[in-house]
Each structure stands twice: as C-alpha cells, then as structure tokens.
Amino acid sequence: MRDFMIIIISIFVILLSVLGVLGGCGYLAYCMIHAQSEAITQTPTDYGLYYEDITFEGMKDKIHLSGWWIPAQSKSRFISSNHTIILSHGYHNARSLEGIQLLDLVRVLVRSRYNVMMYDLRNCGYSQKTVITGGYLEKYDLLGAIEYVKKNKQSSHIALMGWSMGAAISLFAGILSEDVEVIIADSPFSDLEECLNVTMPVYTKLPRFPFTVVTLRIVSRLLKIDMKELRPIEAIRSLKDKPLLLIHAKEDEIIPSEETKAIYEAIPHKGKVELWIPNIKGHILGHKLQKKEYQRRVLYFLKKYFR
C-alpha cells in the first residue's frame, strides 16, 4: 500500500510539473505573438519635414496598416522624384524607431532626392492589432506597401530598408517582388527558429529544453505556420543580381552578427552584395553610434545602384 501511494504521488507531481511547463510555455508564446509596440512620440515635423499620414492594406489578409509618406524635399521645397525607399522596423518597435534616431537618416534621404515611406508593422504603432508572425504575414504587408507607392504615389523605382525583423521582411519581400531594385538589411536573422533557440534561454533564464522547444512549438500551432518558412538564408539563394547591403553590429546580444554573415555566405553571386560589420556593441545601433559613417555608406550604396 505504501509503495502504491508513492507511485500515485509521483505521478501527481509529474503531471503538475508537465502542466506547469505547458502553462509557462503557453504564457511565453502568447506574449511573443501579442507583444506591445513602442510608442510614437516623434513625427517628421520635429525634424523640419513635411509628411502625410497614409493607410493601406496588407496583401494576404487585407489588414489595415498605418504609415507616413515623406516626399523628397529640401529647405521646404519639394523635389520631384519617382525613387522611393520603404522602411520596415523591427519586432515590437514602431515606424519612428526613435531608439536609433531613424528620422535623422530619413532627413538625409529625402534631401538626397528619395521619397521615404515609413509604416507600422501589424500589431505595432497605429496599425491594426492582431498577432505577430515573425515575418510570415508581415512580408505580405510589405508587399502591400510596395503596391501602395506604385499605385498611389507613382513610384517606378523602389528600394527596401529594414532593421532586425524588418530586415528579414525586407529580404523576403525584396526577393519576391520584381518591383524592388535595391535592398538594405540591418541585423536580420538567418533562421528564426535557430536564432530563438539560442537567444530565448538567455532572456527567459529558462533551459532550452523543455521551455524554448515547447514554446516555439506552441507559437507554430497558434499561428498555423511552419517555422521553416522563416529562413532568409534559404530565400537569399534566389536573390540573383539584385543589389543588397547587409549591416550588422559586431557585438549584437539579441541577433548575433554571425546570422548576417551566414546570409552573406549563402548568396551564390556576390557581385552587387556588400557586407559591413561595424565594430560596435548593441542591436541595430549602427546608425545611432556611427551616424556619419552609417549615412555615408547607405547613401553611397543607393547612389551606386538606385539611380
């Protein structure tokens, strides 16, 4: 009888442990796909720039997205241009990306005769609230942005630039769309599942197994997606001869710079591909920490290939 009770208690403890793990992983998964975005406290007006509020729809599920259209301009004069750069921010950021002083870069771009479109990814900023899919549906939202500037702003030349998850989205959409002429990707992941397997244990302070493994399985089930489809390193093999500038801080604690290096190595033809690894620490902080050099490299690349 005593042995039987020990077995029953052991089974009960195991079941409680399993339920605890599943509950904890379910909570982590929910937080991952419903993360609240940063607030938008700055507008182009704060940088002396004229802009328009715009709305458009994603290509896949017709979600409503919000953004800014900032035409090429200098000293309160508009500059006629059919060259547009669409900017995509990262996970739980917002269009203004104030942490890297993005509007400083935008001011330089519009004064260099480029129109700029900035927008909030789904569930971020003023765009429609829904689940975050790590790039799976977001790439179709970016395709919707491309369609918007083509039809509504008559832009015949389009470039994409993104940071972190927005960099991965720019790679996906830029390869899919024949309308995109140039891509600039700052700190993308090469394989989202593998990247999270490395970084999640660091931030959750929980062991990879079972917590990270189970959490990612729950995320995949909730979103009804295959994480294997979130691999820019595979998509990049179809880049062909499209110009691509890859940027990644050498010491990045969130997405290691090895992720971008792996993407670079996977590109079959590197004739129009450039890689810059600034010797700095921090995630997507290249523009903030090395502003002049960052702007110089971006403008040089655009003037070289986006004409």
Phi, psi and omega in degrees: 000318180297317179297322179297317179295323178297318179296315181299314181296320179297316178297319180297317179296319179297315179298317178298320179296316179297315179297323178296317178296314181297320179294316179295317180292323177297321178294316178300317181297317179298315180297323181297319186266359177235024184302136179282138183276165173295158177278153174261111181245354179236151174230167177303333178302325179297342179250017177074025184245140172281144177208166175237141169283135181227159173224149178205177182243148173290157185281334188273301185244014176058032178292148181273126183238149185239146180197189176238140169252120182240101183290156175304134186198158176205125179051052177068011176251133176282144179245123179295125182205139173248021175256119183234136176249123179260124184257133180238123181277181184263187181303129181052021169270191173221172189306326186283342179038058187294335181296338178246010178058049186297326182295339172296318178292320179300318179300319178293319182294314183290330176285347177262020173078025175248135168285152179230134172245124175244138182213162176267129173297163177307141180068012180236153176052234182258009177281166185300139180280131180194197180273152175267134186244015174070013180118344184297308176268334182299330179295329177285331174295320178292324175298326175295323177295320178298316180296323180297311183290333176292310187277320187265338182239005176051041177272120180262350178234123187230133174237152178241142175219132182215163181235133177058238178300326177295332175290317177297318178298318179297323177293312180301306184291323181295328178281324180290323187268126175286345180284340182277126183261331186216143177232135172237121184237116181255110173066050176281160168272154178266329180211108189300315182298314180294322179297316180291328177299330180273316189273329183300316178300330179293319186270329179276342185062024180243148181297147181305314175251125011263352196295306181295316182299313182290319180300314181294327176293321178293317177303314180300318179291317181297319183273348182058047179230159175261117182302339179294344178278357181253057182233089176305332181296334175276317181298327186295341180293344178259015183297328184060233184251024180287131180297136182218128174249120178255132181230139177199128176299139183301316180249088180250117185277349182259306173239106183303146181297341176299335178297313179289323177299322179294321177298314180301314182294333182280349182284121184297316183239115187257020183302323181243026182247133178234144180235128177234121177245087180295144183278070181224169180244136177127155182272126181050034183261010181305314182292322181289320187270334178227059191302310184296315181292322178299310180296321180298315181293318180296313180295320179299317180295317180295316181293334180284320189241341185249076187241000000 
